[in-house]
Amino acid sequence: MARRNKKKFSAGLTAVLSVFAVIIGLVAGLVLPLYVAEAKFTENLTTDILEVHTETFYSKSSESEEVSTAAFDKTQAEISVHFLELGNKYTGDCTLIKTGDTEILIDCGSKSNSVPTVKAYLDEYVTDGKIEYVIVTHAHQDHYAGFATPEKVDSIFDLYECKTIIDFAQTNQKESSTMYKNYKRELAAEVEKGAKHYTAAECYNNENGAKRVYDVAEKTKMEILYNKYYFEKDGSGENNHSVSCMITFDDEYNFLFTGDLEEKGELILAERYKTDHPEKDFSSFKVDLYKAGHHGSKTSSSAAFLETFKPEICCVCCCAGSPEYTKTNENQFPTQKFIDNISVWTNRVYVTTLCVDYDNDEFVSFNGNIVVWIGGGALTVSCSNENNSEPLYKSEWFKANRKIPDSWNT
């Protein structure tokens, strides 16, 4: 069972860490005036909490294609989508959507030691201790570790009252898997405390009290999208089991989230979305925001899928240039193939984190915590990194590591 108060550290370790933190703080204040997130992490400890900034960055008015500047103002935002940095060198997803007094949390990676960083951010917005909707897309550590912590480490389920939980209907995880067992224990405890739990399959089929479309707040709907791998296992891995959803605001703005869905899952989703929405004109239909599938992998964001949804803004949750999964440069997130595919539709691509030296645990904010929000009739992108608010293609990392597509040269 999950517990609200989980013992984590001995008194001696706490004292040593406190002294260490003071020394690091003094050095950082004297030597590193710019924010640098550089830390070694253990399973139960994160030594670096990313700050929340309200700096001035890009804005697009609904009446004009011109980009202007505007600061993120949570008092003016009617809806905001937050792509979080996770406090370490690893790639992972964690997205907060706030609309009115309602919060939706999609995933919480990348490691269980990301939870303190995530909590520090969420507490700025989840002021009543309740998260109305939690979506756990699939059973990969970089997406669900924050819900699947060891017994003595607080999970998101321990830290917040989660009202409705929607998760993957299929998994290839073994029942004996430690993290999967952790997840089932923590989930069961939250349900015992009163949370409603549905699988994505139940939602799509409107079964057992679940809904395909939720009216989550005034002017805001959340639709659980079709995936045939809700109903059958994909033997190639977990990614195609991902829960996908569309959040629509004011019947005008569309925000698309697909977890780590890969090409074969994407194509099935796109075709069924057309069938499920015969009222839409797909020659002009677009999504205003797309969270890049599978962290900007070459196996996702396929050309045919993007042609259906035509994203205007794309946010990539990854540690750019990290060799975590491959040493081949062009296949490191965000990949060259992803860039080539997305470039057909937009050059407004933003990335959370940048790997500096993987072996030495060095990383910095790329764009940082990215917020896409609507307020005052404008759709705005705001970034926490005051030193880089530019889209990906303007960055030095991009110039050194990727080829600019022809469409971005025009």
N, C-alpha and C positions, 0 to 999 in steps of 0.2 A: 504494500500500500504506500502511496505517496504521503509524505509528511510535510507539514508547514515549516517545522523547524528541524533542519537536518544538520547534525554536527559535522563540521568540515575540518577544523584544524586544532592541533594541540596548542596549549598556551605557549610552549617554548617556540614552536614554529611561528606562531603569530608575532612573538616579540622579535625574532630574527627578521621576519619579513617587514615589520614596521621600521626597524633600523635601516634595512636595505632600501625601503621606499623613500626614506628621508634623504639618504645619500644620493639616490638616483634623481630625486627632485631637485636637489642643490646643483648637481651637475647639469641637468637639463636646463635649469634657469640661467646658468652662467654660460653654457657652451652651445646649447641648441635652442636659439630663439624661435626657430621655425618648428612647427609641429612635425614630429617624427614618431611614428608608432613602431617601436623596435623592442621586441620582448621575447623571452623564452617562456613557454607556457607548460604547465602540468595539467593533469586531468581535472583537478579540482580548483585551479587558481588561474585567474587572468590578472596580469599586472598592469594592463593598460586599458583605460576607459576612453573611448573616442568621444570628443566633445560635440555638442549640437550647436551649430552656428546659424545665424540668420543673415547671410551675406547677400549681395546684390548680383543677380545673374540674369539669364535669358528669359524673355517673355514673348509670347506670340498672341496678339489680339485676335479674337474670332472674326474681326472685321478686316484684318490685314495680314499679309504674309510676312511683313517686316518684323524683325526681331528687335525688341527693346529691352530695357533693364527693369527689374523689379525685385524687391526683397521678399523673401518668404515671410508672410505675416499670418500666423495661425489664427488670429482673430478675424481675419478677412477671408480665409480659405473656406469655401463651401464644401470642397472635398479635396483631400490631399493623399498622394501615394508616396510612401517613403521606402527607399531601397537602402538598407542598412549595411554599413561596414560591420564586421564581426570580430574585430579586435585581435586578429592573428593573420598569419601568412597564407591561410588556406582558403580555397574557394568555397563559397556556400551561399545559400539563399535565406533571406529574411525580409519580408515585405509587410509594412503596416499601411492599411488604408483607413483613413479617418473621414467619416462623413457625418456631419451633425454631431450627435453624442454617441455615435456607433463606431466601434473599432473592429476591423477585420485583420487578422494576422495570418499571413500565408507563409508557412514554414518557419523554422528556426534552426539554421546550421550555424557554424560549420562543425564545431566541436562542442562538447558540454561546457568547456571553459569559455565559450562565447556568451553564455547566459548572463553574466554580470554586465557585459557591454550592451547587450540587447536590452536588459532591464533598465539601465541608466537612460537609454534613449526612450523606451516605451513610457517611462514614468513622466516624461514631459507631456504626454498626450493621453495616457490612460489614467485619468485623475480619480476615478472611482474604484480602481482595483478590479474592474470587470472588462473582459474582452468578449464582445457579443458573438463573434464568429471566429473560429480557428479552422484553417484548412491545412492539413498535413498531406502534401502531394504524393510522396512515395517514401519507401523505406530505405533511403540512402542517408548515411551519416550527415552529409553536407546539407541535408534538408530537414532532418528530424531529430538531430542530436539533442537539441534544446528541450525536446519533449521526452527524451529517452535517457535521462541522466541516471547515474548510480543511486542507490537508495539514500546515501548520505549527502547527495548534492541536489539542491533545489532545481526542479524543472520549471518550465513556464506554467505547467499545470499547478505546481505548488505556489507560485508567486502571484498568480492571478485567478480570479474566478472566471472560468471559461464557460460561456452559456451554451453554445452550440458548436460541436466539433464534427467536421466532415473530413474523412480520410480515405486513403486508397482502399479499393475493394479487393485487390489481388497483391500478392507478394511472393517472391521466390525465396524469401528469408527462411532459414531453418528455425524451427521452434526452439532449438537450443541456442540460437544466436543471442549473445549477451545483450546487445543493444535492442534487439527486437523484444526480448523478454522485459527489458527495462521499459520500453514503450508501452507494452500491454499492461504492465503493472501500474504505471503512472496514469494511463488512460482510464483504466478501471477505477482507480481511486477518484479521479475527477468525475466520472459518471456517478459513482457512489455519493459524491457530494452534491449531485443535482444536475450535472451537465447532460445535455441531449447529445447523443452520438449517432451519426449516420455514415454509411459508406457513400461514395460517389455514385455507385450503382443504384442505391436506394433513392438518392436524390434525383438522378436522371429519370428513374421510373416512377417518381412520386409515390414511393412505397413507405409504409411503416411510419408515417408522420413526416417523412422527409419531403423536401420540395425541390423541383428542378429550378424554379425561379423564386428567389427570396426578395421581398421588399424590405431591404435592410435599413433604410432611412428615407426621409422625405426626398423625393426625386431620384432615389438611388436603388437600382436593382442589381442583384447578383445572380447570374445564371450558371449552373453547373453544366458544362458542355459534354457532348457525347465522346466516349472513347470505348471502342470494342474491347479494350483490355481492362475495362472494369468488370467484364463478364467472362473473360478467359485469360489465362496466363500467357505472357510473352516469354517464351523460353530463353530469349537472348539476353534478358536482364530486367532490371527494375524500371528503367527510365520510361518505357511506354505504359507503365501502370499509372503514370502521373495524373492527378486530378487537375483538370483544366477548367477555367472559369472566365466569364466576361462580366465586367462591372460596367454598367451603363448609368450615366448621370444626366438627368434632365432630358432624357430621350435624344440626346445629341452627342455626348462624349462617350467613347468606348475605350475601355482599358482591358487588355488581353493578357492572361497569365496561363502558361502551359507547363510549369514545372520543368522537368527534363525530357519532355516528350520529344521523340526522335522522328525522322522523316516518315516512316510508314504509319506511325500514329498520327502525325500531323495531317497527312493526306486524307486519312479516314475522318478525322475531326472536321477538316475543311469541307469535305463533301456532305457530311451529315449536317453541318451548320447551315449550308445552303438549303438543304431539304427542310430543316426545322424552321427556317425563316424565309418562306416564299414571298413575304411582303417586302423584302429588301431588294434593292437594285444593286447587284454585286458589280456592276460596271463602275459604280461610283462609291460603293460602300468602303469605308476605311476605319481603322482603329487609330485613335489619337495617341495611344501609348501601348507599347508592346514590351513586356519583359522578355528579353532574349531567351529563347529556349536553350536549356542545357548550357548556360553560362557563355553563350557564343561559340558553341562547339561546331565543328564541321558536319556533325551528324544531325543537326537541327536547323531551324529557320530555313527550311528548304524553299527553293524558288517558287514552286507551285503553291505552297502554303502561304507564302508572303503575298503572292499575287491575289489571293482571296481576301486578305485582310489589310494590305496596303498601309503599313504603319507609318505614322508621321514622326513619332519620337520613339526611340528604343533605349532601354536601360539594361546594362549588362552587369549582373552580380558575379564578380570574379576577382581574383588577384592576377591582374594582367601580367603576362609573361612568365608566370610561375611554371617550373618544371614538375609540379606535383604529380601530373598524370602522364606527361611525355617530355622528352628532351628535345623533340623536333620543334623548332621555333615556330614554324607557320601553323602548327597544330595546337600550340598553346593558346589558352583563352585570352582575348577573343581571336578566333582563328581567321586566317586569310579568306577561307571559303565563306564564312559567315559575313565578313565584311563585303565581299563581292556580291553576295545575295542581297544583303540589306541595302546596299548602296543604290540599288534600282529605285528604292522608295524614299530614302531619307539619308541625310548626312548628319542628322541630329542624334548621334549615338553617344551615350555617356557610360562611364565605367566607374565602379566604386573604388577599387583598391589596386595598387601597383606593387609588384614584387621587385625588390631591390637586390637582395641576396638571399636566396632560399635557404642555402646551407647554414647561413648565420642568422636566420630568423629576422631578416631586415625587410620591412615593407613600409610603404607610405600611402597616404590617400591619393587616389587618382583624381576623380571628382569628389570623392568622399561620400558622405550620406547624401543621396540624391532625392529631392522632393519634386514631384510633378503635381501641380495643384491648380485649382480653378478658383478665381476670385475677381470680382470687378469686371466680369466679362472677358477675362484673359486666361489662356492656358499657359502656365509658367513653369520653367525648369529652374530650380534653385539647388546649388551645391554647397556643401559645407567647407570644401577646400578653398580657402580664400586665395590661394596661389594658382589654382587651375579650375576655372569655370568653363573652359572651352570644350566643344565637342571633341570626340576622340581623334578625328583626322588632323586636328591642329596641334596635337601634342608631340613632343620630342620623341616619346616612346614610339608612337605610330610612325613617324618619319624614319626612325632607325630600324624598325622591325616589320613594317608592313608596306605593301605596294598600294598606292592610292588608286582606286578604281577610276576609270575614265569619266564616269558620271560625276565624280567628286572634283574633277578638274575643270568642270564647266561652270 
